[in-house]
Amino acid sequence: MNCDAIEFREETATKDDIQAHLEECDRHFSPNLSLKVNIHEYSTKIRTRAKTFEAWSGKALVGLVAAYMNDSRTRAGFITSVSVAKGFIGRGIASALLDRCLEKSRQEGMKTIRLEVGLESLEAIRLYKNFGFSETVRQGETVSMELEINDKSRS
């Protein structure tokens, strides 16, 4: 893991930063993100409704985890996006961002956090399992995963 020269921030990316990052990462999603959402509209939704956990290299957004933590009834959060720019994959950025997201989930009083991932995204599934996520449902080419949030940080 090498996150040297990476600056981690929360909720500083603009809609344009998010859109540029997601467009750059589009073809690395399985299936491509643009086949599932309108990236322009999705970026706006993330900026206005989600908490963002960001990795920056200079002025470039190179890693992003976006999560909704606004369900006060069920106290369930939902990670809507995890992405790292191609030249930065393998440096521990996704893990560092997920750590920050899960810590914020604990602070916000979330009881569970969920996400969905494509069946073909084996490395992403492995990452989520390493964090303790377990598979809850398979539907088509998508796996739903969930993690119970506790008061302890990941060791």
N, C-alpha and C positions, 0 to 999 in steps of 0.2 A: 504494500500500500504506500503510495507516494502522492501526497496532496500538496507538496511544496509548490509555492507560488500560486496557490489557489486561495482565494478569499471567500469565506463562507458568510452569507448574509441571509436575512429573512425579510421578505415583503418589500424589497427595494426595486425589483424589476418592473419596468413599464409594460404596458400591453404590447408595444412594439418590440421590446426586448424578448418577451415570451414568444411572440409570433415568429420572430426571426430564428430563435432557438428551435422551436418546434418544426419549422419548415426545414431547417438544417438536419434535424434528426428524423424527419418524416419517413424516409426509406428504411430506417433501422428499426422501426416498429414492425410487428408482425401481427396482422397485415399492416400495410402502411397506414399511418395515422390519418392521412387525407382521404382514405377510403371510408373511414368511419365518422369523421367530423369535418366541419368547415373550420380550418385552422384559425382563420381570422376571428370567427365568432367564439370559438373555443378559448382563444387567447384572452378575449374580452371577459368571458365568463370566469376564467381562472383569476385574472387580475382583480375582478370586482367581488368574487365570492369565496375564493380559496385562500388559504395560508400558503405562502410560497417559501421554499427552502432552496437557496440558490448557491451555486458555485460559480465564481467569476475568475477569469484569467484576464487581467487588465480590464478592458471595457467590454469584453465578450462574456455573455452568459453561456457557460459551458456545461452546467448541470442544473437540473431542476426537479424537485419533488413538489407537487401541488396536492393539497389535501383539504377537503371540506370537513370542518369541525363545528358544524352549526346545528346538529340535531340534538336539541336539549331534551327531547322526550326520551329517546333510546340511548343517548350518550354514545352513539356509534359514529365514528369518523369514516371517511372514505378517501383513499388515495386515488386521485383521478389521473395522475401522470407521474412517471419516473423516466427521466431521460438524461443522457450524457452524450455530448458531442463526440463524434467518432475519434478524433485525435486525443481524447482524454479518457477513453474507456480503459479499464484495467488499472486505474490509479487509486481505487478506493473511494471515488467521489460519490457513487450511488450509495454505498454503505454509510459514508459520513452524513449524507443528506437524510437518509432514512433514520439514522440515529437521532438527528435533530428533530425530525418530524415526530418520531415516537415519543421523545422527551416532551415536546410541546403538547402532544395528545394527552400525556399523563397530567401535565400542568392544567390543561383545559378540562380535566375530569372525564375524558372519554373512557368508556368501559371496553370497547372493542374498536378495531380499525379494520376496514375491509379494502380489498382491491380486486381488480380483474386483470388477467393477463392472457395473452394468446398462448395456446398449447405449444406452438412452435418456439416460443421464447424460453428455451430450456435454461439459459444462463440466468434470466430474470427469475424464473421459478426457483432455481437453486438458491439465489440470493434471498428471496423471500422466505424460503424454508429455513435458511441459516438464521434468520431473524425470529423464527418461531411461528411464522404463518402456517396455517394448515388449509388444505383444500376443503372447500365446503360443497361446491357444485361444479359440474362440468356441463356446459351447454354449448353445443356446436363446437366451435374452435376456441372457446373461451373457458378459462378456469377462474372460478371465484375463490378467493382465499381470505382468511380472517385471522386476526391475532387478538387475543385477550390482553388488554392493557392492565398492568399491575403497577404498584407503586415503586417497583425496583427498576433501576436502569439496566439495560442489557450488559452482560458481563463479557 
